[in-house]
Amino acid sequence: MQALAAIDRGSASPGELRAAEWGAGRLREAGAAGVRTQPFRYQRTIAERGVPHLAAGLAAARAGGAAGAALAAAALVSFELDFGGRVQWLRKLVPAGDGANAIGRLPAPGGEARRTLVLVAHHDAAHTGIGWRNPELIGYGTGDRVRALLGRPPDPDTMDSPSTAPKLAFAAIAAGGMLGSRALRAAGGAVLAASVALSLDVARSPAVPGASDNATGVAGVLALVERFAAEPLDEGTEVIALLTGAEESGMGGMAEWLRTEGAALDPRRTLVLGLDTLGAGEPIVVRAEGSIVPWRYRSEDLDWADRGAARAGVEPPRRVQLGGWTDPLLAVHAGLPTISLLSADGNRFTNYHQPTDTPERVDWDSVAACLHLAEGIAREWSGATA
C-alpha cells in the first residue's frame, strides 16, 4: 500500500498507468491468472465535464425567460446524469488522458464457472483543492441546512454532496427564468460562478497520496485474491479482480470494463463487491449515491452484506447514502447485483481528498474489519448460491 501511495497517480495520467502496471504485478504475486492491463481514454478531473455544464447554467442565468429556463433545466438533467455515471455524453468531446485498469482472475475450483464474484477497487487518487480543504465551500452542510428548513432533523446516515449546491442553483435559474425573477437567476448564477472557480482550482491542484482513498481498497482486493487463491471459495465460483483507473474523475475505468467485458456477465450468477476508503472508521455499505434524486442500490443485494456479517460474527454494517460516487454504482446501472463497502467516521471520511491522506494516518483496525466483512460476504454468497 505504501508503494502505491507513493505514486503520483491522478486520474488518466502517466502516474495512473504506472499504478496499473504495479497493480498487475501484485495481482500475479497474489496468485491471479490471465493478468493484464486494459487501456482507455478518459478525463483527468471531473472539471473537464463539469465546467461545461456550469457554463451552460451561467448562460441560462444571463438569458432569462423561457429559453434560459429550458437551458438551465437541460443543463441540470445532463449534470445529474453525468455525475451519477448514467450518461456522460461530453466525455468524447472534451480533453482526455490515458488511463488503465489492471485485471486478473481466479478460475473456479472444479473448472466450470457457475458464479462470478467481481472484486473492485480504484487505484487512482483524487486531486485536492481549496474546496476540499474547506468543505463548506463546495456545499458540505447544504443537506442539513435544507433539512432544517423543512423541519427535519440531521440524518447521520446521509453524507453531503458537492453536487447539491450546483443542482439547486440550476433549479433556481430555471425558476427565475419562468417567473421573471432576476434575484433567483442572480443567486443561482453566483453559486455556479463559484463552482466554476472551485472546479478549476481542483483541476490545477496536485493529486493526493490517496492512502485511505483508495490504496486501502487495492490492498484489500490483493489480500482477498491471495486468500481465495490459498483457500478457494465454493466450487464453481470464479473471482475477477478489477483495479480500476479514473474513478475520481467519473468512474471511467469501471465504465470501460463494463462496456467491454462486464456486459457479458449473467446478473443471476454475479456479485460485484467494491472496496473503497477502508481505513476511515466503521464498515459501511452504500444504499444510495448522489443527492436530491439519489441512485439507489437494491435492498436484496445489500442483504448479502448482513448475511456476510453474520457469517463473520460481526454486526451488520450501517447503510449510508453517499454524496459522491463509487465505481460499483455503474454496476448497479448495468443491472448487476452490487455491494459497495467503505468505512466512515460518523458521516464523513477522514483526510478525504487531502494531502494528509497518507499511510501513517490510515486506521488499520478499520481496514481489518472491512476485509473481515468482505470475506464473510464473499463466502456466504458463494456458498448460498451453490
N, C-alpha and C positions, 0 to 999 in steps of 0.2 A: 504493500500500500504506500509506503514511504517513497518508493521508486516512482510510482505513478503520480503522486502528489508533487514530485519534484519536476515534472514535465509541464511546461507552459502549453496547455492544451485547450485553448479556446476552440469553440466550435468551427468545424470545417477549415482548420488551419494546418500548417505543417506539424505543429505540436500534436494535434489530434491524430494525424497519420502515424506519428511515432508512437502515440499511446495505443493505437490499434495494433501495430506490429508487436508492441510489448505485450498486449493482452493475448494476442495469438500465441506468442511464445509461452506464456504462462498456462494457457489452456492445454497446450501439448504436454507441458510438465505435469499438469494435473491429471492427465490420462485421457483427454478428449481425442477423438479421431476425426479425420477429414477437416482439420482446422484450416481456415483460410481467412483472408480479409475481403471485404466487399466494398469497393469504392463507390462514391456517389458525389453529386454536386448539390450544395445547399448553402443557405445564408450563414454568415459568420455570427450575426447577432439578430435578435428579434427586431431591431430598429429598421433593418432593410425592408421589412414588410409592414412594420407598424407605423413608421413615419408617413408613408403614402396615405394610409387610412386617416391619420390625424390631419394631414394636409387637406384631404378632401373635406373633413369636418370644418376646418377653418374657412375653406372656400364657401361652404354652405352657410356658415355664420355671416360671412360678408354679403352673400347674395340675398338671403332672407326670402320671404314669400314662399309660395308653394314649391318652386324649383329648389330653393335652399332646403326646405323641409324634406323633400324627396331625396336630395343628395345626402343629407345627414342621416336619414333612415337607411339608405343603401349602404353608406359607409359603416354604420353601426352593425348591420347584419353581416357584412363582409368581415369586419373586425372580429366579431364574435365567432364566426365560423373559422377564421384563420387562427385565432387564439386557442380554440379547442381542437385544432388539427383536423377539423371536418372537411373544410375546403380551403386550400391555400393556392388560389389561382395566381397570385402575384409571384410565386416562387420561381417561375420560369421567365419572369420579366425584369427582375431586379438582380443586382450583383450577387454572385455566389462564389464560394470557395470549394476546395476539395476536402471531403470527409471520408471516413471509412468505418465500417463495422468489423468486429472480429467474431467469427462464428466457429463453433465446434460442436461435437455430438458424442454422446454415449449411446451406442447401439443397444437395443432392447435385449435383455438376457433371454436366451432361448431363440433369438434370431428374428422372429416375426414381430414387428412393431404394431401393437394394437392400441396403444395410447401414447401421447406425446406430452411431456412436460417441457415448457419453454421457460428458461430462467433468463431474465432480462436485467441488465444494469447499464447505465450510460457511463462512458469513460471520458467524456469531455467535461470541461469546467466552465462555470459562468464568468462573465465579465462583471466587475464591480462598478461603482459609480456613486455620485453624490446621493442619488435616490436610495440605493441600498444601504449606504451609511447613515441615512436619515429616513427611515421607512415611512414616516408620516408624510413626506413629500410626494410619495408615489401612491398615496391613498390608504396606507395601513391605518386602521382605525375608522375608515369610512363605514364599514359594515356595522360596527357597533353604534356609530352615530345615527345611521339610518334606522337601525332597530330601536334606538332610544326615541327618535321622532315618532315611530309607530307605536310607542308604548310597550315595546318588547324588551325583555332582559338580554344581556350579553349571552352569546352562545359559545361555550368553551370548546365545542366540537366543530366550530366553523372558523377557518383561517381567512384572514383578509386577503384581498386580491388586488394587485396593481392595475388590473383591468377595470375595476369598479368605477373609479373616478372618470376615466375617458368615456365609458359607456353611458354614465349619467350625463356627461357633457354633450355627447351626440344626441341623446334624448332631449336635453334642454334646448339645443339648437333647432331640432326638428319641431318641437313645440313652439318655440319662439317664432319660427317661420310661419307656422299655421295660425298662430294667434296674433301675429304682428307685434310681438314683444321684443324690442331691441335689448331690453335688460336680460332676458333669458339667453338671447343669442350672444350677447357680450360676455355673460358669465360662462357659458359653455365654451366660447372661443378662448377665454383666458385660461381655462383648465387645459384645453387641448394645446395651446401655445406652450404652457409649462411642461406638458407631457412630451412635446417635441424636443424641448431643450434637455429634459432629463434622459430621453431615449438616446439622443445624440451623445450625451455625456457617457452613458453606458457603453455605446459603440466604440468610443475612443479610449475607454479605460482598460487597464490590463485584466487578464483573466486571473482568478484567484487560485490558490493551491487546490481547492476542492477536495480536501481530505474526507470530511464527512459527506459532502455532496460533490462527487459520489465515488471517491476511491473506496469507501467502505462497501458500497454496493458491489463494485467489481471484485473486491476481495471476498465478499460473501459468495458470489457466483463461483469463483475459483475454488473456495473451500468446499462448497456443496458438490461441485463436479468431482473434486478429489475424493470426497466422502462416498459419493454414489458410485465412483469407479471401484472403490475398495469394498463397499457394502451396497450392492445394487438395489434399486427399487424392485418392486414385484415384477415377475416375468411378464414380458410383453410391453414394458414401459421404456420408451426411449427418452433421452434427455437432449434437448437442444440448448446450448449455452450461447447467448446472444449479447455481446458487448457493443452497445450502440454509440454512434457519434451524433453530434449536432442535436442532442436533446435540448440543450439550453437555449438554442435559437429556434426551437419549434418542433422538436421530435423528428428531425429529418432522417436520421438513420433508421429509426423504427418504421417510418413510412416507406423507406426504400425496401427494407426486408419484407414487410407485409405485401408490398406490391409484387415483389419478385419471387418470394418463397412462401410466406405465411399464408397467402390466399389458398394454397393447396391443402391446408390443414382442415381436418374434419372437426367442427365445433363440438360434436358429440363425444370426441375422444381426445380432447386437448384441454390443457390448463396452462394459461400464461401467468407466471409469478414474477412480478417485478420487485427488485430490491433497490432502494434509493434512500440516501441520507440516514444510514443506520445508526450513527453514533451521536444522536442528538436527544436521547431521552427514552421514554417508554415506547414499546412497539405499538404502532397504529396501522390500520388499513384504511384505504380511501373508499368512501361511499359515494363521493361526487367530486368533480373538479370544475373550477370556474366560479363565476358569481352571477347574481341576478337570475339567470336561467342556466343553472349548472348542468353538466353532463354527468349522468348517474351510472354507477356500477350496479349490476344485478344482485339483488339480495341473496339469491340462491347460490351465486358464486362466492359471495362473502361468507356464507355459512361454512364453506370449507375451511376458512381461517379459524372459526370457532371449533370445528371438529379437530383441526390440526393442533389447536391449543390444548384441547382435552387430551389428545394423544401424547402431547409433550408434557402434560401435567402442569400447565400454567393457565392463568386467567385469559378469557377471550380478549382479543385486542380491541381497543376503542375504535369506533368507526367515525371518521373525520371527513369533513368537506374541505378540500384544498382550494386555495385561491388561484394557484397556478396550474401546472400540468405535470404529469409524469408519462413516460413512454407507454405504459400499459393502457392509457386512455385510447390510443389508436387501435389496440386490440379489441377494446370494447366496441368501438365504431365498426370494426370488421366482423363483429358477431362472435368473437371467441370468448369462452369463459375466462375471466381475468381477475386477479388479485394484485393490488399494488400495496406493498408492505414498506412502511417507513418507520421513523421514530420521531418523537417530538417532546419538547418540554412544555407541557400545557398545550397552548395553541400557537406555538412558534418553534422554529428551528434555530438552534444555537449557531452563531457565526455565519448566518445564511448570506451567501454571496459577498462575504467579507474577506479581506486579506488575512484575517485571523483564523480562517478555516484551515488549520494546519494539523498534522498528525498528533502532536502532543496535546491538542485540545479535544481530541475525539474521546467520547465516553465508551470505553471498551466493554464495560459491562452491558451497555446498550446494544453494542454490536453482537455480543454473545447471545443476549436474549432474543434479538431479532433472528439470528441464524438458527437458534434452537426452535423457534416457532416455525421458521421457513421449512426446516427439515420435517417437523411434525406435519405441516400441511402437505408436503410432497409425499410422504409415506402414507398418510391417511388417504389422500386422493388416489394414489397408485393402487393401494390395496382394496379400497372400496369399489373401484371400477374394474377389478379383475374379472 
